[in-house]
Each structure stands twice: as C-alpha cells, then as structure tokens.
C-alpha cells in the first residue's frame, strides 16, 4: 500500500518561483531588519525619555522614522504580495498577518496624528508604546511564517526522495 506524501505549504510551486524571482523579496529582506533596528533604538529612546524626562524630541522623531519605515515596508510588501499571490493584501497564507498589520498601521498613524496635533508628549509616547507592542506581535507572526516557509521548503525538497524510498 502506497502512501502519498502531502505537505501543506505556504506557497504553491509557482508562487515559490515568483517569490524567489521577485526583486521585492530582497527589498523586504532589507527593510524588515532595518525597521527592527530602528524600533530597538526608538524603544530605547522612548524608555530613556519617559524615565528621565530628557530626550523627548529624539524619542518622538525616532517614532516618526519608525512609522515611515513601516509605511514603506507595508507598501513594498503589498507589491510583493501582488507579485507572488495576485492580490495586494490579505492573500490566504498571510491573511492574519495582514489583518494585524492594519492594527499596527492604525496605531502608528494615531501616534503621528497625536504628535502633529500637538498632544502631550508623554501621551504620544504611550501611543507609540502601544504601536510597538502590536508591531512586536506582528513581527513574530511574520518570523513564524518565515520559519515555516523555510521548514516546508526543506520538506518539499526531501519529499521526492521520501516517495522514492517507499
């Protein structure tokens, strides 16, 4: 009795080919760690400013820089998703990541609005911290999918050998 090896994947073979051929894959690979680095620096500036009362302007500007990087990665990520899956957002394999990304965008945009409207600096930093907490969850979602894609890529490569051994 033969058993067919079935592997649930994030990508069809054609989607995987488009992903690997897309220049936007490289762009995402550069922007994601850059955004994370800016996040870490900004988080440090926010905590320092909230604890000492110093460096408020640097903390606020760092959140603005982080927000514009987020907007950039969202736009380029949408283009990537269109090239790979045929839709700009909410492709089935990344649906919940995209849903949560909307929350992250909303919180970062709320920060910008509060900052531009001249709200109390301490309040704006609390909004930034809420945005950053959501960002950490969202980044973890994407890292999990990256790990899953790598694992499944290895399984797909091994599947023909496993099938031949049966």
C-alpha positions in Angstrom: 0.0 0.0 0.0 1.5 3.3 -1.1 1.0 6.5 0.9 1.2 9.8 -0.9 3.3 12.4 0.9 1.1 15.5 1.3 2.7 18.7 2.6 0.6 21.8 3.4 2.7 24.7 2.1 2.5 28.5 2.3 3.4 28.7 -1.4 2.4 26.7 -4.5 5.5 25.8 -6.6 4.6 28.7 -9.0 4.2 31.1 -6.0 7.5 30.0 -4.6 9.1 30.6 -8.0 7.6 34.1 -8.2 8.7 34.8 -4.7 12.2 33.8 -5.4 12.3 35.8 -8.6 10.8 39.0 -7.2 13.1 41.9 -6.5 10.6 42.9 -3.8 11.6 39.8 -1.8 15.1 41.3 -1.4 13.6 44.7 -0.6 11.5 43.1 2.2 14.6 41.2 3.4 16.5 44.6 3.8 13.6 46.7 5.1 12.4 44.2 7.8 15.7 44.1 9.8 16.3 47.8 9.2 12.8 48.6 10.7 13.6 46.2 13.6 16.9 48.0 14.3 15.1 51.4 14.2 12.5 50.0 16.5 15.1 48.9 19.1 16.8 52.3 19.0 13.5 54.1 19.2 12.3 51.9 22.1 15.4 52.7 24.0 15.0 56.5 23.4 11.3 56.3 24.5 12.1 54.4 27.7 15.0 56.8 28.4 12.9 59.8 27.8 10.0 58.5 30.0 12.3 57.6 32.8 14.5 60.7 32.8 12.3 63.4 31.2 15.2 64.1 28.8 15.5 63.5 25.1 11.7 63.8 24.3 12.3 65.3 20.9 14.8 62.5 19.9 12.3 59.9 21.1 9.4 61.5 19.1 11.5 61.8 16.0 12.6 58.2 16.3 8.9 57.1 16.3 8.3 59.2 13.2 11.3 57.5 11.4 10.0 54.1 12.5 6.5 54.9 11.2 7.7 56.0 7.8 9.7 52.8 7.6 6.6 50.9 8.5 4.6 52.6 5.7 7.4 51.8 3.3 7.6 48.2 4.2 3.8 47.9 4.0 3.6 49.5 0.5 6.5 47.4 -0.8 5.1 44.3 0.9 1.8 44.8 -0.8 3.5 45.0 -4.1 5.4 41.8 -3.2 2.1 40.1 -2.2 0.6 41.1 -5.6 3.5 39.7 -7.5 3.5 36.4 -5.6 -0.2 35.8 -4.8 -2.0 38.1 -7.2 -3.6 40.3 -4.5 -2.2 43.4 -2.8 -3.3 42.4 0.7 -4.9 39.5 2.5 -3.6 36.6 0.5 -4.7 33.4 2.2 -1.3 32.4 3.6 -0.7 35.8 5.1 -4.3 36.8 5.9 -4.0 37.2 9.7 -0.6 38.8 9.5 -2.1 41.4 7.1 -5.1 41.9 9.4 -2.8 42.5 12.4 -0.6 44.8 10.2 -3.6 47.0 9.8 -3.8 47.4 13.6 -0.1 48.2 13.7 -0.5 50.8 10.9 -3.6 52.3 12.7 -1.6 52.7 16.0 1.4 54.2 14.3 -0.9 56.6 12.4 -2.6 57.5 15.6 0.8 58.4 17.0 1.5 60.7 14.0 -1.8 62.4 14.4 -1.4 62.9 18.1 2.1 64.3 17.5 1.1 66.6 14.7 -1.9 67.8 16.7 0.5 68.8 19.5 -0.8 66.4 22.1 1.1 66.0 25.3 4.5 64.4 24.5 4.1 61.8 27.3 0.7 60.7 25.8 2.2 60.4 22.3 4.9 58.1 23.7 2.4 55.9 25.4 0.6 55.6 22.0 4.0 54.8 20.4 4.5 52.0 23.0 1.1 50.5 22.2 2.0 50.7 18.5 5.4 49.0 19.3 3.7 46.2 21.3 1.5 45.5 18.3 4.5 45.7 16.0 6.3 43.0 18.1 3.4 40.6 17.8 3.1 41.3 14.1 6.9 40.8 13.6 6.6 37.5 15.5 3.8 36.4 13.1 6.0 37.1 10.1 9.1 35.4 11.6 6.9 32.3 12.3 5.8 32.3 8.7 9.4 32.7 7.5 10.5 29.8 9.7 7.5 27.7 8.4 8.3 28.5 4.8 12.0 27.5 5.3 11.0 24.3 7.0 8.4 23.5 4.3 10.9 24.3 1.6 13.2 21.7 3.0 10.3 19.2 3.3 9.4 19.8 -0.3 13.0 19.2 -1.4 13.0 15.9 0.6 9.6 14.7 -0.5 10.6 13.1 -3.8 13.4 11.2 -2.0 11.0 10.0 0.6 8.5 9.0 -2.0 11.2 7.1 -3.9 12.3 5.3 -0.8 8.8 3.8 -0.2 
